[in-house]
Amino acid sequence: MFRLISTLVKIIIASLITGAVLTQLDLSAEQILAEMGLTPEAVMTWLQDGVSWAVPNIVLGSMVIVPVWLVVYLFRPPRG
């Protein structure tokens, strides 16, 4: 758990520093997206489409994986 939190903090700090540097260079997210031929609305639409596809598949998969994991966990021999 500590490694996960540590990694998230590192990503947040790196993102903050990168954002500050880009701000000093007078670059914005809209400008960078425009250079790539995208709009913020298109990116949000792609994110929403991705989430609407992923969530049902995650729920469906977990209906199989969680019971299998539970059975394996229950029948595992106890640790020392």
Secondary structure as a PSIPRED ss2 file (coil, helix, strand):
# PSIPRED VFORMAT (PSIPRED V4.0)

   1 M C   1.000  0.000  0.000
   2 F H   0.000  1.000  0.000
   3 R H   0.000  1.000  0.000
   4 L H   0.000  1.000  0.000
   5 I H   0.000  1.000  0.000
   6 S H   0.000  1.000  0.000
   7 T H   0.000  1.000  0.000
   8 L H   0.000  1.000  0.000
   9 V H   0.000  1.000  0.000
  10 K H   0.000  1.000  0.000
  11 I H   0.000  1.000  0.000
  12 I H   0.000  1.000  0.000
  13 I H   0.000  1.000  0.000
  14 A H   0.000  1.000  0.000
  15 S H   0.000  1.000  0.000
  16 L H   0.000  1.000  0.000
  17 I H   0.000  1.000  0.000
  18 T H   0.000  1.000  0.000
  19 G H   0.000  1.000  0.000
  20 A H   0.000  1.000  0.000
  21 V H   0.000  1.000  0.000
  22 L H   0.000  1.000  0.000
  23 T H   0.000  1.000  0.000
  24 Q H   0.000  1.000  0.000
  25 L C   1.000  0.000  0.000
  26 D C   1.000  0.000  0.000
  27 L C   1.000  0.000  0.000
  28 S C   1.000  0.000  0.000
  29 A H   0.000  1.000  0.000
  30 E H   0.000  1.000  0.000
  31 Q H   0.000  1.000  0.000
  32 I H   0.000  1.000  0.000
  33 L H   0.000  1.000  0.000
  34 A H   0.000  1.000  0.000
  35 E H   0.000  1.000  0.000
  36 M C   1.000  0.000  0.000
  37 G C   1.000  0.000  0.000
  38 L C   1.000  0.000  0.000
  39 T C   1.000  0.000  0.000
  40 P H   0.000  1.000  0.000
  41 E H   0.000  1.000  0.000
  42 A H   0.000  1.000  0.000
  43 V H   0.000  1.000  0.000
  44 M H   0.000  1.000  0.000
  45 T H   0.000  1.000  0.000
  46 W H   0.000  1.000  0.000
  47 L H   0.000  1.000  0.000
  48 Q H   0.000  1.000  0.000
  49 D H   0.000  1.000  0.000
  50 G H   0.000  1.000  0.000
  51 V H   0.000  1.000  0.000
  52 S H   0.000  1.000  0.000
  53 W H   0.000  1.000  0.000
  54 A H   0.000  1.000  0.000
  55 V H   0.000  1.000  0.000
  56 P H   0.000  1.000  0.000
  57 N H   0.000  1.000  0.000
  58 I H   0.000  1.000  0.000
  59 V H   0.000  1.000  0.000
  60 L H   0.000  1.000  0.000
  61 G H   0.000  1.000  0.000
  62 S H   0.000  1.000  0.000
  63 M H   0.000  1.000  0.000
  64 V H   0.000  1.000  0.000
  65 I H   0.000  1.000  0.000
  66 V H   0.000  1.000  0.000
  67 P H   0.000  1.000  0.000
  68 V H   0.000  1.000  0.000
  69 W H   0.000  1.000  0.000
  70 L H   0.000  1.000  0.000
  71 V H   0.000  1.000  0.000
  72 V H   0.000  1.000  0.000
  73 Y H   0.000  1.000  0.000
  74 L H   0.000  1.000  0.000
  75 F C   1.000  0.000  0.000
  76 R C   1.000  0.000  0.000
  77 P C   1.000  0.000  0.000
  78 P C   1.000  0.000  0.000
  79 R C   1.000  0.000  0.000
  80 G C   1.000  0.000  0.000
